[in-house]
Every structure is written in C-alpha cells, then in structure tokens.
Amino acid sequence: MRYFPKVIGTFRYEQGAKDFLTLKALTSTAAKMGITAFDALFSLFLGQFALGAE
C-alpha cells in the first residue's frame, strides 16, 4: 500500500481516493437520474441498486 503524507484536503492512501471517486461517480450519476444520494447509497448497501435498470 502506498502512503501519502497527511495534507489538509487530500487523501492519505491512493485506495481512499479511488473509493471516494467511485462513490462520487455513483451519487452524481444517481442525481442525474433524479435519485437522491442517500437513496442511492442506501439501496446500494441493500444490494438493490442498479444504474440503468428499468
């Protein structure tokens, strides 16, 4: 695991940045579909979220 020094407003680890961007992409896409970020994440954790599913 690659370590990044602590700097205000950044991430310590590369994986943390990747995880954040994954969730940001999910919530942004959901918002464009008229779904709130909370509802998108809640259904994701329940295993019921699928983008583009009709």
N, C-alpha and C positions, 0 to 999 in steps of 0.2 A: 504494500500500500504506500503510495506516495504522500508525503507530508507537506502541507503548505503552511507557512508561518501564519500566525494569527494576525489578521489585519481587519480593522473595522469595515464592515460592509462586504466582506468576502467569505469564502468557504475555507475550512481547514483542509479538507480532503477532496480530491477530484471526484470521488464517488458521491459525496454530498452535493456537489454542484450538479452532477448528472441527475441525481434523484430529484432535486429541486426543479430542474428544467423539464423533466418528464411530467411532474405534477402540474407545472405551469402550463405546459402544452395541453394537457388533458383538460384543465379548467378553462383555458382560453377557448379551446375548440367547443367545449360544452356551452360556454357563454354565447358563442356564435350560433348555437343551435337552440338558444332560449332556455338552457338548463342552468340553474344556479350552481356555483362552485360547491356549496355544501351538499346539494342533492347529487351532484356528480361524484364527489368523493364518498359520500355515504353509500350510494349504490355500488361503487367500485369495491368498497370494503365488504359489502354483502355478496359480491360476486355476480351482480346483476347488470353491470354497466357494459354496454357495447356501443361504440360510436358507429353511426351509420345503419344501425339495426332498425328495421321497420316493424 
